[in-house]
Amino acid sequence: MATEMHNLSDYDADKVPSGKGYKVGIVYAEWNSDITHALRDGAINTLINNGVNVEDIKTICVPGSFELIYGATQMVKSGKYDSVIAIGCVIRGDTPHFDYICEGVTAGLSRLNVMYDTPVIFGLITTNNLEQAQERCGGRLGNKGDECAVTALHMMDRVW
């Protein structure tokens, strides 16, 4: 569903599973920190508001979005987390660098979901400009971090 048609922070709390007893890892990129820190904080607040103890949330910062793959891999391989949320922001520039980073991160995080039994939640926002990123980290379209946390709660609650 297009973000323009759905606020990223809107969810029915009655339909979200409790996070009580779950441990969640969050790896976030320092690049575009005004955006990624707001996304991280949104995810943390949503997890706490839905029952995850603050002590059961571990955050790790990596330099950029490409490094999310390594950070998420290490968190998954540690076996300490019931879910890992990867948060980053890539804003289109004048070179194809945007395309390479977006494709690489998408492929890397997707591969983790196939290789391991820990759900890795895709929290990379990819926008054409700074304004679009701001709209998705607590602006008029809500906070993608909230949406990622809700997704993690649903995935941890699934019985496979």
Contacts in CASP RR format, 6 or more apart in sequence:
PFRMAT RR
TARGET T0000
AUTHOR 0000-0000-0000
METHOD contacts of the structure
MODEL  1
MATEMHNLSDYDADKVPSGKGYKVGIVYAEWNSDITHALRDGAINTLINN
GVNVEDIKTICVPGSFELIYGATQMVKSGKYDSVIAIGCVIRGDTPHFDY
ICEGVTAGLSRLNVMYDTPVIFGLITTNNLEQAQERCGGRLGNKGDECAV
TALHMMDRVW
3 136 0 8 1.000
3 141 0 8 1.000
4 141 0 8 1.000
7 141 0 8 1.000
7 142 0 8 1.000
8 136 0 8 1.000
8 138 0 8 1.000
8 141 0 8 1.000
8 142 0 8 1.000
8 143 0 8 1.000
8 144 0 8 1.000
8 145 0 8 1.000
8 146 0 8 1.000
8 147 0 8 1.000
9 138 0 8 1.000
9 142 0 8 1.000
9 143 0 8 1.000
9 146 0 8 1.000
9 147 0 8 1.000
10 142 0 8 1.000
11 146 0 8 1.000
11 147 0 8 1.000
11 150 0 8 1.000
13 49 0 8 1.000
13 50 0 8 1.000
16 50 0 8 1.000
16 150 0 8 1.000
16 153 0 8 1.000
16 154 0 8 1.000
17 50 0 8 1.000
17 153 0 8 1.000
17 154 0 8 1.000
17 156 0 8 1.000
17 157 0 8 1.000
18 50 0 8 1.000
18 51 0 8 1.000
18 153 0 8 1.000
19 47 0 8 1.000
19 50 0 8 1.000
19 51 0 8 1.000
19 52 0 8 1.000
19 153 0 8 1.000
19 156 0 8 1.000
19 157 0 8 1.000
20 51 0 8 1.000
20 52 0 8 1.000
20 53 0 8 1.000
21 52 0 8 1.000
21 53 0 8 1.000
21 56 0 8 1.000
22 52 0 8 1.000
22 56 0 8 1.000
22 82 0 8 1.000
22 83 0 8 1.000
22 153 0 8 1.000
22 156 0 8 1.000
23 56 0 8 1.000
23 57 0 8 1.000
23 58 0 8 1.000
23 80 0 8 1.000
23 81 0 8 1.000
23 82 0 8 1.000
24 47 0 8 1.000
24 52 0 8 1.000
24 56 0 8 1.000
24 57 0 8 1.000
24 58 0 8 1.000
24 81 0 8 1.000
24 82 0 8 1.000
24 83 0 8 1.000
24 84 0 8 1.000
24 85 0 8 1.000
24 149 0 8 1.000
24 152 0 8 1.000
24 156 0 8 1.000
25 57 0 8 1.000
25 58 0 8 1.000
25 59 0 8 1.000
25 60 0 8 1.000
25 75 0 8 1.000
25 81 0 8 1.000
25 83 0 8 1.000
25 84 0 8 1.000
25 85 0 8 1.000
26 40 0 8 1.000
26 43 0 8 1.000
26 44 0 8 1.000
26 57 0 8 1.000
26 58 0 8 1.000
26 59 0 8 1.000
26 60 0 8 1.000
26 84 0 8 1.000
26 85 0 8 1.000
26 87 0 8 1.000
27 59 0 8 1.000
27 60 0 8 1.000
27 61 0 8 1.000
27 62 0 8 1.000
27 68 0 8 1.000
27 71 0 8 1.000
27 72 0 8 1.000
27 75 0 8 1.000
27 84 0 8 1.000
27 85 0 8 1.000
27 86 0 8 1.000
27 87 0 8 1.000
28 36 0 8 1.000
28 37 0 8 1.000
28 39 0 8 1.000
28 40 0 8 1.000
28 59 0 8 1.000
28 60 0 8 1.000
28 61 0 8 1.000
28 62 0 8 1.000
28 68 0 8 1.000
28 86 0 8 1.000
28 87 0 8 1.000
28 88 0 8 1.000
29 36 0 8 1.000
29 61 0 8 1.000
29 62 0 8 1.000
29 63 0 8 1.000
29 64 0 8 1.000
29 65 0 8 1.000
29 67 0 8 1.000
29 68 0 8 1.000
29 87 0 8 1.000
29 88 0 8 1.000
29 89 0 8 1.000
30 36 0 8 1.000
30 61 0 8 1.000
30 62 0 8 1.000
30 63 0 8 1.000
30 64 0 8 1.000
31 63 0 8 1.000
31 64 0 8 1.000
31 65 0 8 1.000
31 88 0 8 1.000
31 89 0 8 1.000
32 88 0 8 1.000
32 89 0 8 1.000
32 90 0 8 1.000
32 91 0 8 1.000
32 133 0 8 1.000
34 137 0 8 1.000
35 88 0 8 1.000
35 89 0 8 1.000
35 125 0 8 1.000
35 133 0 8 1.000
35 134 0 8 1.000
35 136 0 8 1.000
35 137 0 8 1.000
36 87 0 8 1.000
36 88 0 8 1.000
36 89 0 8 1.000
36 137 0 8 1.000
38 137 0 8 1.000
38 138 0 8 1.000
38 143 0 8 1.000
39 87 0 8 1.000
39 88 0 8 1.000
39 89 0 8 1.000
39 123 0 8 1.000
39 125 0 8 1.000
39 137 0 8 1.000
39 143 0 8 1.000
39 144 0 8 1.000
39 145 0 8 1.000
39 148 0 8 1.000
40 59 0 8 1.000
40 87 0 8 1.000
40 145 0 8 1.000
42 138 0 8 1.000
42 143 0 8 1.000
42 145 0 8 1.000
42 146 0 8 1.000
42 149 0 8 1.000
43 85 0 8 1.000
43 87 0 8 1.000
43 145 0 8 1.000
43 146 0 8 1.000
43 148 0 8 1.000
43 149 0 8 1.000
43 152 0 8 1.000
44 54 0 8 1.000
44 57 0 8 1.000
44 59 0 8 1.000
44 149 0 8 1.000
45 146 0 8 1.000
46 145 0 8 1.000
46 146 0 8 1.000
46 149 0 8 1.000
46 150 0 8 1.000
47 57 0 8 1.000
47 149 0 8 1.000
47 152 0 8 1.000
47 153 0 8 1.000
48 54 0 8 1.000
48 57 0 8 1.000
50 149 0 8 1.000
50 150 0 8 1.000
50 153 0 8 1.000
52 153 0 8 1.000
58 75 0 8 1.000
58 80 0 8 1.000
58 81 0 8 1.000
60 71 0 8 1.000
60 74 0 8 1.000
60 75 0 8 1.000
62 68 0 8 1.000
62 70 0 8 1.000
62 71 0 8 1.000
64 88 0 8 1.000
65 88 0 8 1.000
65 89 0 8 1.000
65 90 0 8 1.000
65 101 0 8 1.000
65 105 0 8 1.000
65 124 0 8 1.000
66 101 0 8 1.000
66 104 0 8 1.000
66 105 0 8 1.000
68 86 0 8 1.000
68 87 0 8 1.000
68 88 0 8 1.000
68 105 0 8 1.000
68 109 0 8 1.000
68 124 0 8 1.000
69 86 0 8 1.000
69 104 0 8 1.000
69 105 0 8 1.000
69 108 0 8 1.000
69 109 0 8 1.000
69 112 0 8 1.000
71 86 0 8 1.000
72 84 0 8 1.000
72 86 0 8 1.000
72 109 0 8 1.000
72 112 0 8 1.000
72 120 0 8 1.000
73 112 0 8 1.000
75 81 0 8 1.000
75 84 0 8 1.000
76 84 0 8 1.000
76 112 0 8 1.000
76 116 0 8 1.000
76 118 0 8 1.000
76 120 0 8 1.000
77 116 0 8 1.000
79 118 0 8 1.000
81 118 0 8 1.000
82 118 0 8 1.000
82 156 0 8 1.000
83 118 0 8 1.000
83 119 0 8 1.000
83 120 0 8 1.000
83 121 0 8 1.000
83 152 0 8 1.000
83 155 0 8 1.000
83 156 0 8 1.000
84 112 0 8 1.000
84 118 0 8 1.000
84 119 0 8 1.000
84 120 0 8 1.000
84 121 0 8 1.000
85 120 0 8 1.000
85 121 0 8 1.000
85 123 0 8 1.000
85 145 0 8 1.000
85 148 0 8 1.000
85 149 0 8 1.000
85 152 0 8 1.000
86 105 0 8 1.000
86 109 0 8 1.000
86 120 0 8 1.000
86 121 0 8 1.000
86 122 0 8 1.000
86 123 0 8 1.000
86 124 0 8 1.000
87 123 0 8 1.000
87 124 0 8 1.000
87 145 0 8 1.000
87 148 0 8 1.000
88 123 0 8 1.000
88 124 0 8 1.000
88 125 0 8 1.000
89 124 0 8 1.000
89 125 0 8 1.000
89 126 0 8 1.000
89 127 0 8 1.000
89 133 0 8 1.000
89 137 0 8 1.000
90 98 0 8 1.000
90 101 0 8 1.000
90 102 0 8 1.000
90 105 0 8 1.000
90 124 0 8 1.000
90 125 0 8 1.000
90 126 0 8 1.000
90 127 0 8 1.000
91 98 0 8 1.000
91 127 0 8 1.000
91 128 0 8 1.000
91 129 0 8 1.000
91 130 0 8 1.000
91 132 0 8 1.000
91 133 0 8 1.000
92 98 0 8 1.000
92 126 0 8 1.000
92 127 0 8 1.000
92 128 0 8 1.000
92 129 0 8 1.000
98 126 0 8 1.000
102 124 0 8 1.000
102 126 0 8 1.000
105 124 0 8 1.000
106 122 0 8 1.000
106 124 0 8 1.000
109 120 0 8 1.000
109 122 0 8 1.000
109 124 0 8 1.000
110 122 0 8 1.000
112 118 0 8 1.000
112 120 0 8 1.000
113 119 0 8 1.000
113 120 0 8 1.000
119 152 0 8 1.000
119 155 0 8 1.000
119 156 0 8 1.000
121 148 0 8 1.000
121 151 0 8 1.000
121 152 0 8 1.000
121 155 0 8 1.000
122 148 0 8 1.000
123 144 0 8 1.000
123 145 0 8 1.000
123 148 0 8 1.000
125 133 0 8 1.000
125 136 0 8 1.000
125 137 0 8 1.000
125 144 0 8 1.000
127 133 0 8 1.000
127 136 0 8 1.000
135 141 0 8 1.000
135 142 0 8 1.000
136 142 0 8 1.000
136 143 0 8 1.000
136 144 0 8 1.000
137 143 0 8 1.000
137 144 0 8 1.000
137 145 0 8 1.000
END
